[in-house]
Amino acid sequence: MTKPESRRSGAAAVSATGKGSSAAAEQVNNGAVDPGCPDQSGPIKAKVMKQISRDSLHRRNTESEVYDDGTNTFFWRAHTVTVLFILTCALVYVTLLEETPQDTAYNTKRGIVASILVFLCFGVTQAKDGPFTRPHPAYWRFWLCVTVVYELFLIFILFQTVHDGRQFMKYIDPKLGVPLPERDYGGNCLMYDSGNTTDPFHNIWDKMDGFVPAHFLGWYIKTLMIRDWWMCMIISVMFEFLEYSLEHQLPNFSECWWDHWIMDVLVCNGLGIYCGMKTLAWLSMKPYQWQGLWNIPTYKGKIKRIAFQFTPYSWVKFEWKPASNLRRWLAVLGIIFMFLLAELNTFYLKFVLWMPPEHYLVLLRLVFFVNVGGVAMREIYDFMDHPKFHKKLGQQAWLVAAITVTEFLIVVKYDPKTIMLPIPFFVTQCWLLGILLILIWTLWRFFIRDITLRYKETRRRRQEVPTDWDRPLGNGSTATPSGRSKLNGSSEALRQRKS
């Protein structure tokens, strides 16, 4: 089931040439190259080897080297039989030794919870591993199964009426199902209120709530997911523009200007992105050398090894390169769009489902995205950067995209009046202008510019390399064949073909 890390890493001493040759041999064995045809196997195999070496070189430039001594302890072994035995014992206890209550609602809740737990046990032991292995592959398989359960829950809520869906939340928490007023963060926007002699900075202190460290921590983790400063800053600034644009729909989007640009963008988001980039620099420079815990002689080394168990097994530097080709550009635009949509869903979901901002379900949703977002981003990057090796989108990325869309559909169904409130005209003009500029730049960069560069390169090559009929002959003159001879060759060869 679970592969030991020594097998997952491969031998650190295997060279890129060895990888290329084995991949080429696999191409031959799979029928991509016909070994019985010497005329085509040579050039095709050389082409395959060249492509493999290019991909291997790119991988070596972005991925850190890993050394693993191959220790396979009890911690990494498969425990499918053990989990099955414990699960069977629990079911036998409930069936034979526990008396079933007569409360229908309680039995329904317990049956649903038991079904989810059985599914989680199956997924943790049998689901396919993802790109992450630390602290343990079972940890990431658990969150994969939680992702499936959450998506199924959203689908169930989507198929209910608005009243039934909101009242269903009472089965989770009896305090829910009651409309709650949204807090207005606007109002008095004076940073220094001279009229308040007791505390002229009371407006600033009023904004210092639990969401300030949450903003910082959230952007620190998002930076570790995206691993790019420019993308993080673009998403941060774009979300503030979205709050400006949608404050007529949700009152809590109405904030003071200094709350938008100083508190959020510069202090909370900016500091979180800065600390995240520093952590990324440390992770990219950190040596990845792993030893078994019992092979380390000192207690200090053992404690350090336990602490490093919660760091990545290896490190891959993300190089998004959105302007390199159209496929990557559209992928980066899609990532930014899905990030912004997921951020908006946080506010709109609690608005339409009547959940207060401090409710534990809101916090659990954020914890959920923290754990699944990093895996999804790695799978998206592998799918975009190495399409020859990753021919389909990863399972976690697929589920996260489905969850984001389903959450938005719930918002649209449960409160279409709020969503359809007309956007102010000047806001619409600004967004249309931004979309138009992106479209124009896309057409210029990937179509007009490429065609122009290709045409200039073709002209330059024609001027540098003389054609056959422009080359001088032995007597100093140049051959200028007619249009027919250009197509059919010389007249002497033409007469021979006719005869």
Secondary structure, DSSP 8 states (H G I E B T S, - for coil): ----HHHHH--TT--HHHHHHHHHHHHHHTTSS-TT-HHHHHHHHHHHHHHHHHHHHHHHHHB--EEE-----GGGS--HHHHHHHHHHHHHIIIIIS---S-HHHHHHHHHHHHHHHHHHHHHHHS---S--SS-HHHHHHHHHHHHHHHHHHHHHHTS-HHHHHHHHHHH-TT-SS--------S---SS-TT-SS-TTHHHHHH-STHHHHHHHHHHHHHHHH--HHHHHHHHHHHHHHHHHHTTT-GGG---HHIIIIIIIIIIIHHHHHHHHHHHHHHHHS-EEE--GGG--SHHHHHHHHHHTTS-SS-B-----TTS-HHHHHHHHHHHHHHHHHHHHHHHHHHHTT--TT-HHHHHHHHHHHHHHHHHHHHHHHHHH-TTT--S--HHHHHHHHHHHHHHHHHHHH-HHHHTS---HHHHHHHHHHHHHHHHHHHIIIIIHHHHHHHHHHHHHHHHS--GGGSB-TTS-B----HHHHHH--HHHHHHHH-
